[in-house]
Structure formats: structure tokens, C-alpha cells
Amino acid sequence: MKKIYVSLLAGLMLGFTSCADTFLDLEPLDQRTDVIYFGKAADFKDYASSFYGQLLGWRTPYGSFSIYNYMDSSSDLSSNFLASSDLGRGTIVVSLKDDRWDKCYNYIRTVNILLNKAETYSGNKDEIAQYVSEAYFFRAYNYFMLLKTFGGVPIVKTVLDTDSPELTNARNSRYEVVDLIVSDLTEAIKNLPLEQNLSSTDKGRVTKMAAEAFKARVLLYEATWRKYNGTSTDFKGSAGPAKDQINEFLDEAITLCEDVIYNGGYQIWNQNSNTKIPNQSSYFLFNLEDEGSNPVGLTKSSNNEFILYGVYDYILRQGGVNLSHTVASMIPSRKFVDMFLCTDGLPIKYSDLFQGYHNTGDEYKNRDYRLMNYTNQGVDPESGSVVLDRGLAGYNCSKFYSHNYPAYRKEKEESANYPVLRLAEVFLNYAEACYERNGKVTDEQLSGINQLRARGGVKALTNQFIEECQAKGYEMDMLSEIRRERALELFMEGFRFDDLKRWGIAEQELNQSRLGMVVGGNGYETEFKAADGTIKTAMYKPGTFPWGEEEVETGDGVLNCVVISSKSNHSFAKKHYLWPIPQQQINLNSNLVQNPGY
């Protein structure tokens, strides 16, 4: 076997070692010999470096499941079905194989190899403690992906051979899998360094705060799943939870978030006051590359909001996917656009600042900056350029769209870091966990969310504000507003489907029609239709919309909108909260029980 030398190259090559088509021609990790790879502490570090390719990023680690499967495509916030249409429409069927199952178990095997070798390492174990902790983190990371996808799965903590009897083990319950994830993250946190203690060549490695933030994500996810779904998705014969851990999980999630918020040293990236990119922080944050990626010359070094991220670089590791052109097609739904508040903090149906839909672009006025940053960057909505002649919703999508001023990046060359964990999510997790635990949240606990609203130019969310709104008869409550902030801030970052499922409302939300722009008629005039319903311009060609129009509640009352996918085309059910176990695995192991409903 030839020797393989791994270099972190100033921290930018973290994660590259597991991608054979990038920098290094690597042999499978589980074929490395003990002599070459585990003789000294540096070998453990090099081996642990290869784990970083397991993180979600532009080059997804899940084979046939691309990054676009984690961008809310086909969700209720989307009017496109470029990816995940079987999930969004409720048409999931049992497949022969599933790359998420195969890849995650392959990654778990590589992690278990390091943990196994660490037990028998004869050197100073303090020197390898960080890399052992990284291994625990990545085992938890992979089991969490399996949990969200399939529910309870077989737990493997040893390095199996082809004849290992464990290969025919039955599924563990989701509760046993959660206990393992939590336990592994507890072990990971013990010996991971703080961000400020990482050397410049190690930037991008998992830190203590990253593990704490991830553990808080897991705890909130599972606590709310149990609260709103109970055991309804468990496979036949699965054991239930040994005890009620909901409040226990929420309490720890709160504590972990507080540590990250107050002691992590991270900050929300807010460049709104810069006159060269006024109020455009939520756009440029997600395409930061080199000095040429924005008019200000800001680089990734200015970003202290990302806690854990997939590392990319224009010279060393380009994204490798046609990102900008594809995200431009990830067109949001009218529901998503209408969710954005006006700058006075009110929903559009209550705010006097809302300008309606009469003229193209009116609905963007006096709204949360994120609306323009995420859906219309670079397009003048008042130019009359919006047309409805191709069966599309009429909106644009610009989150993650890359620039190299004055031109756009060429396809597959986009190289912004991918946000696996960022401070904004921690703020949102914290507020939600506090409310779910106590049935209320203090204004101090909302301060993080209000940093996000400030970046969006929106009035702060406070208990007094909600009370005043309710006194006026507005249908607003604190939990719904926290969830609204989560939907808006984390759009296209892989949370929406999981959130709808853990809140137990996926059937309600995913079986709605996906709609586009308001076109008017029935007494409401727009640029597309006169008040009497007459088509005014070639900007609107009804024949390009097979599903026609639908009357729905909007910010200006019940109005006609174009339909992109009719509710008659959606049949999402409780069984779709989990994916089926791939048939190939059941064929290999008859002890695997299929998920209910498949």
C-alpha cells in the first residue's frame, strides 16, 4: 500500500481528504493499515481530518442526494420541485437502496476505526484526545442524519467484518439512537478546543462550541418531536422511551445555547450601515469568498457568525456544482413571500405599511430586508420586468447566488463556505427551547432573535408588543412568531421539512397548493389583470399555468394567485415523516422491520 500524506494547507483542505475527485487520490479509509496510520498522535489528526467530508456542503456527502435536497425545494416555502418532490408531494415509495443509509454507515465505520485504535494507543492519550472527540462528534452527526431520515436504526459501535453477527441485528428504537447521539456529543465536548485556541492551520475543525450548538439542535429536535408526535412514527415492535425526557432535553438545550451565545465569541454579521451594500447583509453573508465577491472587498475573515462550516476556496476547493444558476431556479412560493413582516413588525394583513399587489414590486416595499435579499437581489421589482408567461411563480431566488464583481462567478466555481451551524440558528433554537420549556420567553431570551430582526430592519419582538397586538384583535402569538423567524432566517439551509415534522404540522402545511404571484381580478386590479378580470398585458399568459388560479387569503384579502402545484397533487401523510428502510437492506437482514405505512 502506498503511503498517503495529508496536509491541511492553512485549514482550507479540511474535508477534502474524503473526496477522491478533489485533491488527493485516497484509498478507502477502512483499508489503511495500523502501522502507517495509528503509530503516533499526528496519524490520528490526519485520519480525523478526513471526517470533514462527511459534513453537509456544496458537495453533499450523500451520493444521489444533492445539496438541492437540502434547500427547501418542494416544501411549502417553495414553488419549485427541482428536488425532494416525492417528499413535498407525499409520493415516497420504498426504494431498492438509499445513499443516506449506505453513506452514513460507511462514515460511522471510519469513525469507529479511530475510536477502536484510540483504545489501544500506547502513546500519550492526551495528545489524541481532540481527535477522539472529533470522532465522537462525527458519529453523532451521522446517526442524527439517520434518525431524521429513518427513525430508529441499528446501532454499531465497533468495526464490523463481513461475517460479524451484528450485521443481522434488529433496529434499535429512536430513543436508543438519541441516547447514543447525546452520549457521543457529551464525550465530544469534553476535549474539543475553543475557537480562539485553534491555530490558523486548524480553522474549520470542530470546536467545543460547535459540538454544544449541535447538541442543542439535537435536543430541541427530539424534545419537540416527542411533544408533538409521541410514538406515532415508531416501527412495529419498537420500544418506547424509558422515561419522559422532554423537559430534560429542553433544559440542557437552553443551557448549551446560553454557553455558545455568551461565551462563544461569535457575532451576527451585520454590514447594513455600509453604504456600498446598504441593508444587504443577508445577501452577501452567503456568498462571501475573496475581495471580489462583494463591492466592499470583504472576505471570509469578516464572518464570525458561522460556527461550523464546510470549507471551500476558489483556488483549492471550488464548490463544484452549478450553484448560482440552480439557486436562481429555486423559486419561493407566495406563502413564503407573504410571511415576511413589514418594518413595523406586523404581518402584512395588519400593517398599514403594506402596499398590496397592484403594481409589480409593491409587496416588497416597507418589508423585512431579507425579503429582497433572499428573493429578488439584483432585480428592480418596479421595472415592470416580472412576467408570468412560463408557468413560474414570478419571484426570484438569490440566496447563495455568487458574485465575482463586476461579473458573476462561472458555474461550478462558486466557493463560499457552507453554513453547517451559525449563530443565527443558536438564537432561534434558544428562544424556541425557552418557550417550549416554560410556555413563555423573556425579552432577554429574545435578544438574539431581535439581532436578526434588526439586520432585517424589523421592529423588535417583545412580550409587550405581542400583548398590544393581541389587544387589537390581531391573531399573533409568541410561539408562532418565533417559528416565523426560523422559517425566514434559515430559508434554504435544510431545516424546513424537519421543522414541520417535529412540530407535527407537516400534513397541514405540505398539502396546500404552491402558489405564485397575485394576478388580480374580481375587483382587484394588478399589472396582469383589470379589476373585471380582463387580461391587461402579455406579461401574463394564463395558458402557461396548467393548474390555473386559486383564491387564497393574502395580505390584501382573498385574491386570485397563479397555481404552480395544486393541492390535489399533494397527499403527504404521517408515514412520510420518515423514509422507508431501503429494500436492499431488508433483503440482506430480515430482522429489519419496515417503517409504518410502507
VEXDREN-2710 file (C-alpha; in Angstrom, 1 decimal):
% VEXDREN-2710
k/r/px/py/pz
1/MET/0.0/0.0/0.0
2/LYS/1.4/3.4/-0.9
3/LYS/1.6/6.0/1.8
4/ILE/-0.7/8.9/1.7
5/TYR/0.3/12.3/3.1
6/VAL/-2.4/14.6/4.3
7/SER/-1.9/18.4/4.6
8/LEU/-4.5/20.8/6.0
9/LEU/-3.0/23.6/3.9
10/ALA/-3.8/26.5/6.2
11/GLY/-7.0/24.9/7.2
12/LEU/-8.7/25.1/3.8
13/MET/-8.3/21.5/2.9
14/LEU/-10.4/20.2/5.9
15/GLY/-12.8/17.7/4.5
16/PHE/-11.1/17.3/1.2
17/THR/-9.5/14.0/2.0
18/SER/-12.7/12.1/1.8
19/CYS/-13.4/13.4/-1.8
20/ALA/-11.2/11.4/-4.2
21/ASP/-12.0/13.7/-7.0
22/THR/-10.7/16.9/-5.4
23/PHE/-7.1/17.0/-4.2
24/LEU/-5.9/13.6/-3.0
25/ASP/-6.1/10.2/-4.6
26/LEU/-7.1/8.4/-1.4
27/GLU/-7.7/4.7/-0.8
28/PRO/-10.7/3.8/1.4
29/LEU/-10.2/4.9/5.0
30/ASP/-11.0/1.4/6.3
31/GLN/-8.1/-0.1/4.3
32/ARG/-5.4/2.0/6.0
33/THR/-3.0/-0.1/8.0
34/ASP/-2.4/0.4/11.7
35/VAL/1.3/0.7/11.1
36/ILE/1.0/3.6/8.7
37/TYR/-1.9/5.5/10.3
38/PHE/-2.0/5.0/14.1
39/GLY/1.6/4.9/15.2
40/LYS/1.7/8.5/16.6
41/ALA/-0.7/11.3/17.5
42/ALA/-0.2/13.1/14.1
43/ASP/-1.7/10.0/12.4
44/PHE/-4.9/10.4/14.5
45/LYS/-5.1/14.0/13.5
46/ASP/-4.6/13.2/9.8
47/TYR/-7.2/10.5/9.9
48/ALA/-9.7/12.7/11.8
49/SER/-9.2/15.4/9.1
50/SER/-10.8/13.0/6.6
51/PHE/-14.1/13.1/8.6
52/TYR/-14.8/16.7/7.4
53/GLY/-16.0/15.5/4.0
54/GLN/-19.0/14.0/6.0
55/LEU/-20.3/17.5/6.6
56/LEU/-23.2/18.8/4.5
57/GLY/-21.8/21.2/1.9
58/TRP/-22.0/22.1/-1.8
59/ARG/-20.7/18.6/-2.5
60/THR/-23.2/16.7/-0.4
61/PRO/-21.8/13.5/1.2
62/TYR/-24.9/11.5/0.4
63/GLY/-24.4/10.4/-3.1
64/SER/-27.5/10.8/-5.2
65/PHE/-28.9/13.3/-2.7
66/SER/-27.6/16.7/-3.9
67/ILE/-27.3/19.9/-1.9
68/TYR/-30.6/20.9/-3.5
69/ASN/-32.4/18.3/-1.5
70/TYR/-31.5/20.5/1.5
71/MET/-32.7/23.8/0.1
72/ASP/-36.4/23.7/0.9
73/SER/-37.2/22.6/-2.7
74/SER/-40.7/21.3/-2.8
75/SER/-41.5/22.5/0.7
76/ASP/-44.4/24.8/1.5
77/LEU/-42.0/27.7/1.1
78/SER/-41.1/26.7/-2.4
79/SER/-42.8/26.9/-5.8
80/ASN/-40.2/24.7/-7.5
81/PHE/-39.9/20.9/-7.4
82/LEU/-36.4/20.5/-8.7
83/ALA/-35.6/18.2/-5.7
84/SER/-37.4/16.4/-3.0
85/SER/-40.7/16.4/-4.9
86/ASP/-41.6/12.9/-3.5
87/LEU/-41.3/14.4/0.0
88/GLY/-43.1/17.6/-0.8
89/ARG/-45.9/15.9/-2.6
90/GLY/-46.1/12.8/-0.4
91/THR/-45.3/10.3/-3.1
92/ILE/-42.4/8.5/-1.3
93/VAL/-42.1/4.8/-2.2
94/VAL/-39.8/2.0/-1.0
95/SER/-36.5/2.2/-3.0
96/LEU/-34.0/-0.6/-3.5
97/LYS/-31.2/1.5/-1.9
98/ASP/-30.8/4.8/-0.2
99/ASP/-27.4/6.6/-0.3
100/ARG/-28.1/8.2/3.0
101/TRP/-28.2/4.8/4.7
102/ASP/-25.2/3.5/2.9
103/LYS/-23.0/6.6/3.2
104/CYS/-23.8/7.2/6.9
105/TYR/-22.9/3.7/7.9
106/ASN/-19.7/3.9/5.8
107/TYR/-18.8/7.1/7.6
108/ILE/-19.7/5.5/11.0
109/ARG/-17.4/2.7/10.2
110/THR/-14.5/5.1/9.6
111/VAL/-15.2/6.9/12.9
112/ASN/-15.3/3.6/14.8
113/ILE/-11.9/2.7/13.4
114/LEU/-10.4/5.7/15.0
115/LEU/-12.2/5.1/18.3
116/ASN/-11.1/1.5/18.3
117/LYS/-7.5/2.4/17.7
118/ALA/-7.5/5.0/20.3
119/GLU/-8.4/2.4/23.0
120/THR/-5.2/0.5/22.3
121/TYR/-2.9/3.5/21.6
122/SER/0.2/3.2/23.6
123/GLY/1.3/6.8/23.4
124/ASN/0.2/9.8/25.4
125/LYS/-3.6/9.7/25.1
126/ASP/-3.9/13.4/25.9
127/GLU/-2.2/14.1/22.6
128/ILE/-5.0/12.4/20.7
129/ALA/-7.9/13.5/22.9
130/GLN/-9.1/16.2/20.5
131/TYR/-9.2/13.8/17.6
132/VAL/-11.1/11.2/19.6
133/SER/-13.6/13.9/20.4
134/GLU/-13.9/14.7/16.8
135/ALA/-14.7/11.1/16.1
136/TYR/-17.5/11.1/18.7
137/PHE/-18.9/14.3/17.1
138/PHE/-19.0/12.8/13.6
139/ARG/-20.5/9.5/14.8
140/ALA/-23.3/11.6/16.4
141/TYR/-23.6/13.7/13.3
142/ASN/-24.2/10.6/11.1
143/TYR/-26.6/9.0/13.5
144/PHE/-28.6/12.2/13.7
145/MET/-28.9/12.1/9.9
146/LEU/-30.1/8.5/10.1
147/LEU/-32.5/9.4/12.9
148/LYS/-34.1/12.2/11.0
149/THR/-34.4/10.1/7.8
150/PHE/-35.4/6.7/9.1
151/GLY/-36.1/6.9/12.8
152/GLY/-34.6/4.1/14.9
153/VAL/-31.7/2.3/13.2
154/PRO/-29.2/-0.4/14.2
155/ILE/-26.5/1.0/16.5
156/VAL/-23.0/0.0/15.5
157/LYS/-20.2/1.0/17.8
158/THR/-17.5/-1.5/16.7
159/VAL/-15.7/-2.2/13.5
160/LEU/-17.6/-5.0/11.8
161/ASP/-16.3/-7.6/9.4
162/THR/-18.2/-9.3/6.6
163/ASP/-19.1/-12.2/9.0
164/SER/-19.9/-10.1/12.1
165/PRO/-23.1/-11.3/13.7
166/GLU/-24.1/-7.7/14.4
167/LEU/-24.8/-7.3/10.7
168/THR/-28.2/-9.0/11.3
169/ASN/-29.1/-7.0/14.3
170/ALA/-32.6/-5.6/14.6
171/ARG/-33.3/-1.9/14.6
172/ASN/-32.7/0.0/17.8
173/SER/-35.5/2.3/18.8
174/ARG/-35.2/6.0/18.0
175/TYR/-34.9/6.6/21.8
176/GLU/-31.8/4.4/22.0
177/VAL/-30.3/6.2/19.0
178/VAL/-31.0/9.5/20.6
179/ASP/-29.3/8.4/23.8
180/LEU/-26.2/7.4/21.8
181/ILE/-26.1/10.7/19.9
182/VAL/-26.4/12.6/23.2
183/SER/-23.8/10.5/24.9
184/ASP/-21.4/10.8/21.9
185/LEU/-21.8/14.6/21.9
186/THR/-21.2/14.7/25.6
187/GLU/-17.9/12.9/25.0
188/ALA/-17.1/15.1/22.1
189/ILE/-17.5/18.3/24.1
190/LYS/-15.0/17.2/26.8
191/ASN/-11.8/17.6/24.8
192/LEU/-12.7/19.8/21.9
193/PRO/-10.8/23.2/21.8
194/LEU/-12.4/26.6/21.8
195/GLU/-12.4/28.6/18.6
196/GLN/-9.8/31.1/19.9
197/ASN/-7.4/28.3/20.8
198/LEU/-7.3/26.8/17.3
199/SER/-4.2/27.5/15.3
200/SER/-4.6/29.3/11.9
201/THR/-4.0/26.0/10.1
202/ASP/-6.8/24.3/12.1
203/LYS/-9.5/26.8/11.5
204/GLY/-12.6/24.9/10.3
205/ARG/-12.2/22.0/12.7
206/VAL/-15.0/21.2/15.2
207/THR/-14.8/23.2/18.4
208/LYS/-16.4/22.8/21.8
209/MET/-18.9/25.4/21.0
210/ALA/-19.8/23.8/17.7
211/ALA/-20.4/20.5/19.5
212/GLU/-22.5/22.3/22.1
213/ALA/-24.6/24.1/19.4
214/PHE/-25.1/20.8/17.5
215/LYS/-26.1/19.0/20.7
216/ALA/-28.7/21.8/21.4
217/ARG/-30.0/21.3/17.9
218/VAL/-30.4/17.6/18.5
219/LEU/-32.1/18.0/21.9
220/LEU/-34.6/20.6/20.7
221/TYR/-35.4/18.4/17.7
222/GLU/-36.1/15.3/19.7
223/ALA/-37.9/17.1/22.5
224/THR/-40.4/18.7/20.1
225/TRP/-40.7/15.5/18.1
226/ARG/-41.8/13.7/21.2
227/LYS/-44.0/16.5/22.4
228/TYR/-45.9/16.8/19.1
229/ASN/-45.6/13.3/17.6
230/GLY/-45.3/11.0/20.6
231/THR/-44.6/7.4/19.4
232/SER/-46.8/7.7/16.3
233/THR/-44.0/7.2/13.8
234/ASP/-42.3/4.3/15.7
235/PHE/-41.9/1.0/13.8
236/LYS/-43.8/-2.1/15.0
237/GLY/-42.2/-3.7/18.0
238/SER/-40.1/-0.7/18.8
239/ALA/-39.7/0.0/22.5
240/GLY/-40.8/3.4/23.7
241/PRO/-38.7/5.9/25.7
242/ALA/-37.5/4.6/29.0
243/LYS/-38.7/7.9/30.6
244/ASP/-40.1/11.2/29.6
245/GLN/-37.1/13.3/28.7
246/ILE/-38.8/16.2/27.0
247/ASN/-38.1/18.8/29.7
248/GLU/-34.7/17.3/30.5
249/PHE/-33.7/17.8/26.8
250/LEU/-35.1/21.3/26.7
251/ASP/-33.3/22.3/29.9
252/GLU/-30.0/21.1/28.5
253/ALA/-30.6/22.7/25.1
254/ILE/-31.2/26.1/26.9
255/THR/-28.0/25.7/28.9
256/LEU/-25.9/24.8/25.9
257/CYS/-27.3/27.7/23.8
258/GLU/-26.5/30.1/26.6
259/ASP/-22.9/29.0/26.7
260/VAL/-22.5/29.4/23.0
261/ILE/-24.3/32.8/23.0
262/TYR/-22.5/34.3/25.9
263/ASN/-19.1/32.6/25.8
264/GLY/-18.5/31.6/22.2
265/GLY/-17.3/34.9/20.9
266/TYR/-19.5/34.7/17.8
267/GLN/-21.3/37.7/16.3
268/ILE/-24.1/38.3/13.8
269/TRP/-22.6/39.5/10.5
270/ASN/-24.3/42.9/10.0
271/GLN/-22.9/45.2/7.3
272/ASN/-26.1/47.1/6.8
273/SER/-24.6/50.5/7.5
274/ASN/-22.0/50.1/4.8
275/THR/-23.2/52.5/2.0
276/LYS/-21.8/50.2/-0.7
277/ILE/-24.1/47.3/0.3
278/PRO/-26.8/49.1/2.3
279/ASN/-29.2/46.7/4.1
280/GLN/-27.9/43.7/2.1
281/SER/-26.1/41.7/4.8
282/SER/-28.4/38.8/4.4
283/TYR/-27.4/38.5/0.8
284/PHE/-23.7/39.0/0.9
285/LEU/-23.2/36.8/4.0
286/PHE/-24.0/33.7/2.0
287/ASN/-21.6/34.4/-0.9
288/LEU/-18.6/35.7/0.9
289/GLU/-15.5/34.5/-1.0
290/ASP/-12.5/36.7/-1.7
291/GLU/-12.4/40.5/-2.1
292/GLY/-14.1/40.3/-5.4
293/SER/-17.2/38.6/-4.1
294/ASN/-18.8/41.9/-3.0
295/PRO/-18.4/45.7/-3.7
296/VAL/-16.8/46.3/-0.3
297/GLY/-13.9/43.9/-0.6
298/LEU/-15.0/41.8/2.4
299/THR/-13.6/38.3/2.8
300/LYS/-14.5/35.2/4.8
301/SER/-12.3/36.6/7.6
302/SER/-15.0/39.2/8.4
303/ASN/-17.5/36.4/9.1
304/ASN/-17.7/35.4/12.8
305/GLU/-21.3/34.1/12.5
306/PHE/-20.5/30.7/11.1
307/ILE/-19.7/28.3/14.0
308/LEU/-19.2/25.2/11.8
309/TYR/-18.9/25.2/8.1
310/GLY/-17.9/23.3/5.0
311/VAL/-14.6/24.9/3.9
312/TYR/-14.3/26.0/0.2
313/ASP/-11.8/28.1/-1.7
314/TYR/-11.6/29.4/-5.3
315/ILE/-8.1/28.1/-5.7
316/LEU/-8.0/25.0/-3.6
317/ARG/-11.6/23.7/-3.5
318/GLN/-14.3/25.2/-5.6
319/GLY/-17.9/24.3/-4.9
320/GLY/-18.1/22.0/-8.0
321/VAL/-21.8/22.4/-8.5
322/ASN/-23.7/24.8/-10.8
323/LEU/-24.8/26.7/-7.7
324/SER/-25.8/30.2/-8.8
325/HIS/-27.8/29.2/-11.8
326/THR/-29.5/26.4/-9.9
327/VAL/-30.5/28.5/-6.9
328/ALA/-31.9/31.1/-9.2
329/SER/-34.4/28.4/-10.2
330/MET/-35.3/27.6/-6.6
331/ILE/-38.2/30.0/-6.8
332/PRO/-40.0/30.6/-3.5
333/SER/-43.8/30.4/-3.0
334/ARG/-46.2/33.3/-2.4
335/LYS/-46.7/31.9/1.1
336/PHE/-43.0/32.4/1.9
337/VAL/-43.0/35.9/0.4
338/ASP/-46.1/36.8/2.4
339/MET/-44.6/35.5/5.7
340/PHE/-42.1/38.4/5.8
341/LEU/-43.2/41.2/8.2
342/CYS/-43.4/44.9/7.5
343/THR/-40.7/47.0/9.2
344/ASP/-43.2/47.8/12.0
345/GLY/-43.1/44.2/13.0
346/LEU/-46.6/43.4/11.9
347/PRO/-47.8/40.8/9.4
348/ILE/-48.8/42.3/6.1
349/LYS/-52.5/41.8/6.7
350/TYR/-52.3/44.0/9.8
351/SER/-49.7/46.6/8.8
352/ASP/-50.7/50.0/7.3
353/LEU/-47.2/49.9/5.7
354/PHE/-48.1/47.1/3.3
355/GLN/-48.6/48.4/-0.2
356/GLY/-50.5/45.5/-1.6
357/TYR/-50.1/43.8/-5.0
358/HIS/-51.5/46.4/-7.5
359/ASN/-48.1/47.1/-9.1
360/THR/-45.3/44.7/-9.6
361/GLY/-43.0/45.4/-6.7
362/ASP/-45.5/46.9/-4.3
363/GLU/-45.3/43.9/-2.0
364/TYR/-41.6/44.5/-1.4
365/LYS/-42.0/48.0/0.0
366/ASN/-41.6/48.6/3.7
367/ARG/-40.7/45.0/4.3
368/ASP/-38.0/42.9/6.1
369/TYR/-34.8/43.4/4.1
370/ARG/-34.4/39.6/3.9
371/LEU/-37.3/39.5/1.5
372/MET/-35.3/41.4/-1.1
373/ASN/-32.0/39.8/-0.1
374/TYR/-33.3/36.2/-0.5
375/THR/-35.8/36.6/-3.3
376/ASN/-35.1/39.5/-5.6
377/GLN/-31.5/40.6/-5.3
378/GLY/-30.3/42.4/-8.4
379/VAL/-33.8/42.8/-9.8
380/ASP/-35.7/46.0/-9.7
381/PRO/-39.3/44.9/-8.9
382/GLU/-40.6/48.3/-10.1
383/SER/-39.1/48.0/-13.5
384/GLY/-42.1/46.0/-14.9
385/SER/-39.8/43.1/-15.8
386/VAL/-41.8/40.5/-13.9
387/VAL/-43.7/38.3/-16.3
388/LEU/-46.0/35.3/-15.8
389/ASP/-45.7/33.6/-19.1
390/ARG/-43.8/30.4/-18.4
391/GLY/-45.8/28.8/-15.6
392/LEU/-43.4/30.2/-12.9
393/ALA/-44.4/31.9/-9.7
394/GLY/-43.0/35.3/-10.7
395/TYR/-40.5/35.6/-7.8
396/ASN/-36.7/35.1/-7.9
397/CYS/-34.2/33.4/-5.6
398/SER/-30.9/34.8/-4.8
399/LYS/-29.7/33.2/-1.5
400/PHE/-26.3/31.7/-2.1
401/TYR/-26.0/33.4/-5.5
402/SER/-22.3/34.1/-6.0
403/HIS/-20.6/37.1/-7.5
404/ASN/-17.1/38.0/-8.7
405/TYR/-17.6/41.7/-9.3
406/PRO/-18.3/43.0/-11.8
407/ALA/-19.4/39.7/-13.2
408/TYR/-21.0/36.6/-11.7
409/ARG/-18.9/33.5/-10.8
410/LYS/-18.7/31.0/-13.6
411/GLU/-20.8/27.8/-13.0
412/LYS/-19.2/25.3/-10.6
413/GLU/-16.6/27.9/-9.4
414/GLU/-18.6/29.3/-6.5
415/SER/-16.5/28.9/-3.4
416/ALA/-18.3/30.4/-0.4
417/ASN/-18.2/28.4/2.8
418/TYR/-21.3/26.3/3.5
419/PRO/-23.0/27.2/6.9
420/VAL/-23.4/23.9/8.8
421/LEU/-24.0/25.8/12.1
422/ARG/-24.3/29.5/12.6
423/LEU/-25.1/31.8/15.5
424/ALA/-28.5/32.8/14.0
425/GLU/-29.7/29.2/14.4
426/VAL/-28.5/29.1/18.0
427/PHE/-30.5/32.3/18.7
428/LEU/-33.6/30.7/17.2
429/ASN/-33.0/27.3/19.0
430/TYR/-32.6/29.2/22.3
431/ALA/-35.8/31.2/22.0
432/GLU/-37.9/28.2/20.9
433/ALA/-36.5/25.9/23.6
434/CYS/-37.2/28.5/26.3
435/TYR/-40.8/28.9/25.1
436/GLU/-41.4/25.1/24.7
437/ARG/-40.0/24.5/28.2
438/ASN/-41.7/27.3/30.1
439/GLY/-44.7/28.3/27.9
440/LYS/-43.2/31.8/27.8
441/VAL/-40.0/33.6/26.9
442/THR/-38.4/36.7/28.4
443/ASP/-37.4/39.7/26.4
444/GLU/-33.8/38.9/27.2
445/GLN/-34.2/35.4/25.8
446/LEU/-35.5/37.1/22.6
447/SER/-32.5/39.4/22.3
448/GLY/-30.8/37.1/19.8
449/ILE/-33.8/36.9/17.5
450/ASN/-34.0/40.7/17.7
451/GLN/-30.5/40.9/16.4
452/LEU/-31.7/39.0/13.3
453/ARG/-34.8/41.3/13.0
454/ALA/-32.5/44.4/13.4
455/ARG/-30.4/43.1/10.4
456/GLY/-33.7/42.8/8.6
457/GLY/-34.8/46.3/9.6
458/VAL/-37.8/45.0/11.5
459/LYS/-39.1/46.2/14.9
460/ALA/-38.1/44.1/17.9
461/LEU/-40.2/41.2/19.1
462/THR/-41.1/41.7/22.8
463/ASN/-43.8/40.4/25.1
464/GLN/-45.3/43.9/25.3
465/PHE/-45.5/44.1/21.5
466/ILE/-47.4/40.7/21.3
467/GLU/-49.8/41.8/24.1
468/GLU/-50.5/45.1/22.3
469/CYS/-51.2/43.2/19.0
470/GLN/-53.5/40.7/20.8
471/ALA/-55.4/43.6/22.4
472/LYS/-56.1/44.9/18.9
473/GLY/-57.5/41.6/17.9
474/TYR/-54.5/40.5/15.8
475/GLU/-54.1/36.7/15.5
476/MET/-50.5/36.7/16.8
477/ASP/-48.8/34.7/19.5
478/MET/-45.2/34.4/20.6
479/LEU/-44.5/30.8/19.5
480/SER/-45.8/31.4/16.0
481/GLU/-43.6/34.5/15.7
482/ILE/-40.6/32.5/16.9
483/ARG/-41.4/29.9/14.3
484/ARG/-41.9/32.6/11.6
485/GLU/-38.4/33.9/12.3
486/ARG/-36.9/30.5/12.0
487/ALA/-38.6/29.9/8.6
488/LEU/-37.4/33.2/7.2
489/GLU/-33.9/33.3/8.6
490/LEU/-33.0/29.7/7.8
491/PHE/-34.6/29.5/4.4
492/MET/-32.7/27.0/2.1
493/GLU/-30.5/25.8/4.9
494/GLY/-32.0/22.4/5.3
495/PHE/-34.4/22.9/8.2
496/ARG/-38.0/23.4/6.9
497/PHE/-39.1/19.8/6.3
498/ASP/-37.6/18.7/9.6
499/ASP/-39.3/21.6/11.4
500/LEU/-42.7/20.9/10.0
501/LYS/-42.4/17.2/11.0
502/ARG/-41.1/17.8/14.5
503/TRP/-43.9/20.3/15.1
504/GLY/-46.4/17.7/13.9
505/ILE/-47.9/20.0/11.2
506/ALA/-46.3/18.7/8.0
507/GLU/-49.6/17.3/6.7
508/GLN/-51.3/20.6/7.2
509/GLU/-48.6/22.7/5.5
510/LEU/-47.4/20.4/2.7
511/ASN/-50.8/19.6/1.4
512/GLN/-51.5/23.2/0.5
513/SER/-51.3/24.4/-3.1
514/ARG/-48.0/26.0/-4.1
515/LEU/-48.9/29.5/-5.4
516/GLY/-47.2/32.3/-7.2
517/MET/-48.0/36.0/-7.6
518/VAL/-51.3/37.7/-7.1
519/VAL/-52.8/38.3/-10.6
520/GLY/-56.0/40.1/-9.5
521/GLY/-59.4/40.2/-11.0
522/ASN/-62.7/40.0/-9.1
523/GLY/-62.5/43.7/-8.3
524/TYR/-58.7/43.8/-7.7
525/GLU/-56.6/45.4/-10.4
526/THR/-52.9/44.4/-10.9
527/GLU/-50.4/44.8/-13.7
528/PHE/-51.7/41.5/-15.0
529/LYS/-55.4/41.9/-14.8
530/ALA/-58.0/44.6/-14.7
531/ALA/-60.5/44.7/-11.9
532/ASP/-63.1/43.0/-14.1
533/GLY/-60.7/40.1/-14.8
534/THR/-59.6/41.2/-18.3
535/ILE/-56.0/40.3/-19.1
536/LYS/-54.2/43.6/-19.5
537/THR/-50.8/42.6/-21.0
538/ALA/-48.7/39.9/-22.5
539/MET/-46.9/39.8/-19.1
540/TYR/-49.5/37.3/-18.1
541/LYS/-50.3/34.2/-20.1
542/PRO/-52.8/32.1/-18.2
543/GLY/-52.4/29.2/-20.6
544/THR/-48.9/28.5/-19.2
545/PHE/-50.4/27.6/-15.8
546/PRO/-52.0/24.1/-16.1
547/TRP/-53.5/24.4/-12.6
548/GLY/-54.9/27.8/-13.3
549/GLU/-55.6/30.3/-10.5
550/GLU/-56.8/29.8/-6.9
551/GLU/-58.5/32.2/-4.4
552/VAL/-56.5/32.4/-1.2
553/GLU/-56.1/34.6/1.8
554/THR/-53.3/37.2/1.1
555/GLY/-52.1/40.4/2.7
556/ASP/-54.9/42.3/0.9
557/GLY/-57.7/39.9/1.5
558/VAL/-58.9/36.9/-0.6
559/LEU/-57.3/37.3/-4.0
560/ASN/-56.5/35.2/-7.1
561/CYS/-53.0/33.8/-7.4
562/VAL/-51.4/31.6/-10.0
563/VAL/-51.1/27.9/-9.0
564/ILE/-47.8/26.2/-9.5
565/SER/-48.8/22.9/-8.0
566/SER/-52.4/22.2/-6.9
567/LYS/-53.3/20.8/-3.5
568/SER/-55.0/18.0/-5.4
569/ASN/-51.5/17.0/-6.4
570/HIS/-50.3/16.5/-2.8
571/SER/-51.0/13.6/-0.4
572/PHE/-48.5/14.0/2.4
573/ALA/-49.3/11.7/5.3
574/LYS/-47.9/10.8/8.7
575/LYS/-46.0/7.9/7.3
576/HIS/-43.9/10.4/5.2
577/TYR/-42.4/11.8/8.4
578/LEU/-39.9/9.0/8.0
579/TRP/-38.4/7.5/4.8
580/PRO/-38.7/3.7/4.3
581/ILE/-35.8/1.4/5.1
582/PRO/-34.3/0.6/1.7
583/GLN/-35.4/-2.8/0.4
584/GLN/-31.8/-3.9/-0.2
585/GLN/-31.1/-3.7/3.5
586/ILE/-34.2/-5.7/4.4
587/ASN/-33.2/-8.3/1.8
588/LEU/-29.8/-8.5/3.5
589/ASN/-31.2/-8.5/7.0
590/SER/-34.7/-9.9/7.5
591/ASN/-34.6/-8.6/11.1
592/LEU/-35.1/-5.1/9.9
593/VAL/-38.7/-4.0/10.4
594/GLN/-40.1/-1.6/7.8
595/ASN/-41.4/1.8/8.9
596/PRO/-45.2/2.0/9.3
597/GLY/-47.2/2.6/6.2
598/TYR/-44.7/1.4/3.6
END
